[in-house]
Amino acid sequence: MATIAIEVKALQKSQLPCPAHSRFPPMTSAPIKIPLVDLTCQHQPIQTQLETAIQAVIQRGDFVLGKALAEFEAAFASACASEYGVGVGCGTEAIALALSAAGIGSGDEVILPANTFVATLIGVIRAGATPVLVDCEEETALCDLAAVEKAITSKTRAIIPVHLYGQMVSPRLLIDLAERYNLVIIEDAAQAHLAEREGAIAGSFGTAAAFSFYPSKNLGGFGDGGMVVTRNPDIARKVRSLRNYGAPQKYLHADLGTNSRLDTIQAAILNVKLPYLQEWNRQRQQAAKIYDTLLAPLRSFGIIPIQNYSGKGHVYHLYVIRITNDCPVNRQTLQEKLRQQGIETGIHYPLPCHLQPAYRYLGYQKGDFPRAETLSQQILSLPMYPGLTPAQVECVVSAIAAIIS
């Protein structure tokens, strides 16, 4: 395990800047505290900007569908190399409204991975469509496109590729598949703000894309929020109507809509944070690079990071490892011992969608998606956020090494 200490010394020059962690802490026996997510490093340096933006909304009084929302919609769509952005209440609603705007609903089948947060599944159901689940790849945890193709029927209208943990599903393969079977692509990009793969940015190649601005996302607000991004003006117009009671203009209700609007104050906050997103993503990538280097000696002990096939395009919303059967300790023991040392971890996600009690009516059984089920028993998310220092990463990996040895 001495390799870890040697490697970290070579990497200390690449320390991630953060006012809250301005230098490497001394290696002492004092209790440490490394959270799974720490937003302090994001918010402290821009607190004045955030407060100013909030006050501007308060002074204008345009709390719903206000000026800051229109500005953020345009700015975020542009950042995604797309044309239109429509702010909605949350990422779940973004999926549902994008599907509905694309004309997908009752009687239509939508294919999505079993290995995703349940919001993807809920979005399909909210749109009135029938969800069809498929397995994932073991190495990346991303949707298995070979399984998608096998699941296509005459009723299939759309695919929802989930860009999981900050890594995109292959745009090239998705576009090829969609064109061969005349399918709509609705990107679930809730964990992939500004992620790239094969020259495409998340949100730029599908019929539409759904984003979440939950506080812990790479770009997060101070509450719930979401957006539909699209290059299709008809989709954009339809979502704008659907989110606002189905009214393209006040008191004229042309569509069966709902109330799902991104609050102007949240939009103002996100507009302040958006210019920093690329740098924050870079800091996540740098922390992931250090994790990769320091964890390499532990592969023979059954600690396997989720594979990155996107290179510099992976934005590491999460840094996830697999604790395989070769590991001397199980996941529960490892997680608990890390917690005892002040290191917080997470599991994304402990129970696949098809085994969730509420969705048994879909008819899936244990064993239907073996890779998703195996991963759900192996995966562990390590601390990851902008401002995570090499010293903190070393603490995490050193603690893992000590526990398993």
C-alpha positions in Angstrom: 0.0 0.0 0.0 3.0 2.3 0.1 2.3 3.0 -3.6 -0.6 5.3 -2.5 1.6 7.6 -0.5 4.2 7.8 -3.3 1.6 8.6 -5.9 -0.1 11.3 -3.9 3.2 13.2 -3.4 3.5 13.4 -7.2 0.0 14.8 -7.5 0.0 17.4 -4.7 1.0 20.1 -7.1 -2.4 19.7 -8.9 -4.3 20.6 -5.7 -7.9 21.7 -6.4 -8.5 25.3 -5.3 -11.1 26.0 -2.6 -11.2 28.7 0.1 -12.4 26.1 2.6 -9.5 23.8 1.9 -6.6 26.2 1.1 -3.8 23.7 1.9 -3.2 20.1 2.7 -4.2 19.2 6.2 -1.5 17.6 8.4 -1.7 13.8 8.6 -2.6 13.3 12.2 -4.8 11.0 14.2 -7.4 13.7 14.7 -10.9 12.9 13.5 -11.5 13.7 9.8 -14.7 14.7 8.1 -15.0 14.2 4.4 -18.7 14.4 3.2 -20.0 12.8 0.1 -21.0 16.2 -1.2 -19.8 19.6 0.0 -21.3 22.7 -1.7 -19.4 25.2 0.5 -16.5 25.5 -2.0 -19.0 26.5 -4.7 -21.0 29.0 -2.8 -18.6 30.8 -0.6 -16.7 32.6 -3.3 -19.9 33.7 -5.2 -22.1 34.4 -2.2 -22.3 38.2 -2.9 -23.3 37.5 -6.5 -25.9 35.0 -5.5 -27.4 37.4 -2.9 -27.4 40.2 -5.5 -29.2 38.1 -8.1 -31.9 37.0 -5.5 -32.4 40.6 -4.4 -32.9 41.7 -8.0 -35.7 39.2 -8.4 -37.3 40.4 -5.2 -37.1 44.0 -6.3 -38.7 43.3 -9.7 -41.3 40.9 -8.2 -41.3 38.7 -11.2 -41.2 35.4 -9.2 -42.9 33.3 -11.9 -41.8 33.2 -15.6 -39.7 36.3 -14.9 -36.7 37.9 -16.6 -34.0 35.8 -15.0 -35.7 32.6 -16.2 -35.7 33.7 -19.8 -32.0 34.7 -19.5 -31.1 31.3 -18.0 -33.1 29.3 -20.5 -31.2 30.9 -23.3 -27.8 30.7 -21.6 -28.1 27.0 -20.6 -29.4 25.9 -24.0 -26.4 27.7 -25.6 -24.0 26.0 -23.2 -25.5 22.6 -24.3 -25.0 23.5 -28.0 -28.8 23.6 -28.4 -31.4 26.1 -29.5 -34.1 26.2 -26.9 -34.3 25.8 -23.1 -37.6 25.5 -21.2 -37.3 25.7 -17.4 -39.6 23.3 -15.5 -40.2 22.2 -11.9 -37.8 19.3 -11.7 -35.9 16.7 -13.8 -38.8 14.2 -13.5 -41.2 16.7 -15.0 -38.6 17.5 -17.7 -38.7 13.8 -18.9 -42.5 13.7 -18.8 -43.1 17.0 -20.6 -40.4 16.2 -23.2 -42.1 12.9 -24.0 -45.6 14.5 -24.1 -44.3 17.3 -26.4 -42.9 14.7 -28.7 -46.3 13.2 -29.0 -45.5 10.1 -27.0 -48.2 8.8 -24.6 -50.8 6.1 -24.1 -50.1 2.9 -26.1 -46.5 3.9 -26.8 -43.5 2.0 -25.4 -40.4 3.8 -24.2 -37.2 1.9 -23.5 -35.0 2.9 -20.6 -32.4 1.2 -18.4 -33.3 -0.6 -15.2 -30.1 0.9 -13.6 -31.2 4.5 -13.1 -32.8 6.7 -10.5 -36.5 6.0 -10.3 -37.3 9.5 -11.6 -36.6 8.3 -15.2 -39.2 5.6 -14.8 -41.7 8.0 -13.2 -41.3 10.5 -16.1 -42.3 7.8 -18.6 -45.4 6.8 -16.5 -46.3 10.5 -16.0 -46.4 10.9 -19.8 -48.8 8.0 -20.0 -46.4 5.8 -21.9 -45.4 2.2 -21.2 -41.9 1.8 -19.8 -39.8 -1.1 -21.1 -36.7 -1.7 -19.0 -33.4 -3.2 -20.2 -30.1 -4.2 -18.6 -26.9 -2.1 -18.3 -23.3 -2.7 -19.1 -21.2 -4.0 -16.2 -18.1 -1.9 -16.8 -19.8 1.5 -17.3 -23.2 0.9 -15.6 -24.7 2.7 -18.7 -27.6 1.4 -20.7 -26.8 -1.6 -22.9 -27.7 -0.6 -26.4 -27.6 -4.2 -27.6 -30.3 -4.9 -25.1 -32.2 -1.9 -26.3 -32.3 -3.1 -29.8 -33.6 -6.5 -28.7 -36.4 -4.8 -26.8 -37.7 -2.8 -29.7 -41.3 -3.8 -30.9 -43.8 -2.3 -33.2 -45.0 -0.1 -30.3 -41.6 1.3 -29.4 -41.6 5.1 -30.0 -38.7 6.4 -27.9 -35.4 5.6 -26.1 -34.3 7.3 -22.9 -30.5 6.9 -22.6 -29.5 7.8 -19.1 -26.1 9.7 -19.0 -25.2 8.1 -15.7 -22.7 9.4 -13.1 -21.6 12.1 -15.5 -20.8 9.9 -18.5 -22.8 9.9 -21.7 -24.2 6.9 -23.6 -22.6 6.8 -27.1 -24.3 9.5 -29.2 -23.0 7.8 -32.4 -24.6 4.4 -31.6 -27.8 6.0 -30.2 -28.4 8.1 -33.4 -27.7 5.0 -35.6 -30.2 3.0 -33.6 -32.8 5.7 -33.6 -32.6 6.3 -37.3 -32.8 2.6 -38.2 -36.0 2.1 -36.1 -37.5 5.6 -36.5 -37.3 6.3 -32.7 -37.3 9.5 -30.7 -34.3 10.0 -28.3 -35.0 11.8 -25.0 -31.7 12.2 -23.2 -31.8 11.9 -19.5 -28.9 14.3 -18.8 -29.7 15.0 -15.1 -26.2 13.9 -14.1 -24.3 15.1 -17.2 -24.2 18.9 -17.3 -21.7 19.8 -20.1 -20.6 16.2 -20.5 -19.2 15.3 -23.9 -18.6 12.1 -25.9 -17.7 11.6 -29.5 -17.8 15.3 -30.2 -21.4 15.8 -28.8 -22.4 17.7 -25.7 -25.2 16.2 -23.5 -28.5 17.7 -24.6 -27.3 18.4 -28.2 -28.2 15.4 -30.2 -31.5 13.9 -29.0 -35.0 15.1 -30.0 -34.9 16.7 -26.5 -33.0 16.3 -23.3 -34.1 16.5 -19.6 -31.9 18.1 -17.0 -32.2 18.4 -13.2 -30.9 21.2 -11.1 -31.3 19.5 -7.8 -28.8 21.1 -5.4 -26.2 18.3 -5.5 -26.0 18.2 -9.3 -23.0 19.6 -11.2 -25.2 22.6 -11.7 -27.6 22.8 -8.8 -30.0 25.4 -7.5 -31.1 26.1 -3.9 -34.1 23.7 -4.4 -35.8 21.7 -7.1 -35.6 22.6 -10.7 -35.3 21.2 -14.2 -35.1 22.0 -17.9 -36.0 20.6 -21.3 -33.4 21.5 -23.9 -34.1 21.0 -27.6 -33.3 22.1 -31.1 -36.9 21.6 -32.2 -39.0 24.8 -32.0 -42.3 22.9 -32.0 -41.1 20.8 -29.0 -40.0 23.9 -27.2 -43.4 25.7 -27.8 -45.3 22.6 -26.7 -43.3 22.2 -23.4 -43.8 26.0 -22.7 -47.5 25.4 -23.0 -47.6 22.2 -21.1 -45.6 23.5 -18.1 -48.0 26.5 -17.7 -51.4 24.8 -17.4 -51.4 24.0 -21.1 -51.8 27.7 -21.9 -49.7 29.1 -24.9 -51.2 32.4 -23.8 -52.9 33.6 -20.6 -56.3 32.0 -20.0 -56.2 30.1 -23.3 -55.7 26.5 -22.5 -55.0 24.6 -25.7 -53.3 21.6 -24.1 -53.9 19.3 -21.2 -51.1 20.8 -19.2 -49.8 21.0 -15.7 -48.1 23.5 -13.4 -44.4 22.8 -13.6 -42.3 26.0 -13.9 -38.8 26.8 -12.8 -39.0 29.6 -10.3 -37.4 32.9 -11.3 -35.3 33.0 -8.1 -33.9 29.5 -8.8 -33.2 30.6 -12.4 -31.3 33.7 -11.1 -29.2 31.5 -8.8 -28.4 29.1 -11.6 -27.6 31.9 -14.0 -24.9 33.1 -11.5 -23.5 29.6 -11.2 -23.5 28.6 -14.9 -20.3 30.5 -15.9 -18.4 28.5 -13.2 -19.7 25.1 -14.3 -16.9 24.3 -16.7 -14.3 25.0 -14.0 -16.2 23.0 -11.4 -16.4 20.1 -13.8 -12.6 20.4 -14.4 -12.1 20.1 -10.6 -14.3 17.0 -10.5 -12.2 15.5 -13.4 -9.0 16.3 -11.6 -10.2 14.6 -8.4 -11.3 11.6 -10.4 -7.9 11.4 -12.1 -6.3 11.2 -8.6 -8.8 8.6 -7.5 -8.0 6.5 -10.6 -4.2 6.7 -9.9 -4.4 5.9 -6.2 -7.0 3.1 -6.6 -5.1 1.3 -9.3 -3.1 -0.9 -6.8 -6.4 -1.9 -5.2 -7.9 -3.6 -8.3 -6.3 -6.9 -7.3 -8.2 -6.6 -4.0 -11.5 -6.3 -5.8 -11.9 -2.5 -5.8 -12.8 -1.6 -9.4 -13.8 1.9 -10.5 -16.6 2.3 -13.0 -15.0 2.5 -16.4 -14.6 5.8 -18.2 -15.1 5.5 -22.0 -15.6 9.3 -22.5 -12.1 10.5 -21.6 -12.1 14.2 -20.8 -15.8 14.3 -21.5 -16.8 12.5 -18.3 -17.9 15.2 -15.7 -18.1 12.9 -12.7 -21.3 13.8 -11.0 -20.4 10.8 -9.0 -17.2 8.7 -8.6 -18.3 5.1 -8.3 -16.4 2.0 -7.5 -17.4 -1.6 -7.4 -16.6 -3.8 -4.4 -16.5 -7.2 -6.2 -16.4 -10.7 -4.7 -12.6 -10.6 -4.7 -12.6 -7.9 -2.0 -11.7 -9.2 1.5 -14.6 -7.2 3.0 -18.1 -6.6 1.8 -19.6 -3.3 0.9 -21.6 -2.9 4.1 -18.5 -3.4 6.2 -16.4 -1.1 4.1 -19.0 1.7 4.1 -19.5 1.4 7.9 -15.8 1.5 8.7 -15.3 4.5 6.4 -18.2 6.2 8.2 -16.6 5.6 11.5 -13.5 7.4 10.2 -15.6 10.4 9.1 -15.7 9.5 5.4 -19.2 9.6 4.0 -20.2 7.4 1.0 -23.4 6.7 -0.9 -25.0 4.0 -3.0 -26.5 5.0 -6.4 -28.7 2.9 -6.5 -29.2 0.1 -4.0 -32.4 -1.4 -5.7 -33.0 -1.3 -9.4 -36.2 0.1 -10.8 -37.7 -3.2 -11.7 -37.5 -4.5 -8.1 -39.0 -1.4 -6.5 -42.3 -2.3 -4.7 -44.3 0.4 -6.4 -43.5 -0.9 -9.9 -44.1 -4.6 -9.5 -47.2 -4.2 -11.7 -44.9 -3.9 -14.6 -44.3 -7.6 -14.4 -40.5 -7.8 -14.0 -38.9 -10.3 -11.7 -35.6 -10.7 -9.8 -33.1 -12.1 -12.3 -34.5 -10.2 -15.3 -31.6 -7.8 -15.4 -28.7 -9.6 -13.8 -26.0 -6.9 -14.5 -28.1 -4.1 -13.0 -28.9 -6.4 -10.0 -25.2 -7.3 -9.5 -24.1 -3.7 -9.7 -26.7 -2.7 -7.1 -25.0 -5.0 -4.7 -21.4 -3.8 -5.5 -21.4 -0.1 -6.2 -20.2 2.6 -3.7 -20.0 6.3 -4.4 -17.0 8.0 -2.9 -16.8 11.7 -2.0 -16.9 13.9 -5.1 -17.4 17.6 -5.5 -15.5 20.7 -6.7 -12.9 21.6 -4.2 -12.2 18.1 -3.1 -8.4 18.2 -2.5 -5.8 15.5 -3.3 -5.1 15.2 0.4 -8.8 14.4 1.0 -8.7 11.9 -1.9 -5.6 10.3 -0.3 -7.4 10.0 3.0 -10.3 8.2 1.4 -8.2 5.8 -0.6 -5.8 5.2 2.3 -8.7 4.4 4.6 -10.1 1.9 2.0 -6.6 0.3 1.6 -6.3 0.0 5.4 -9.7 -1.6 5.8 -9.4 -4.2 3.1 -5.8 -5.2 4.1 
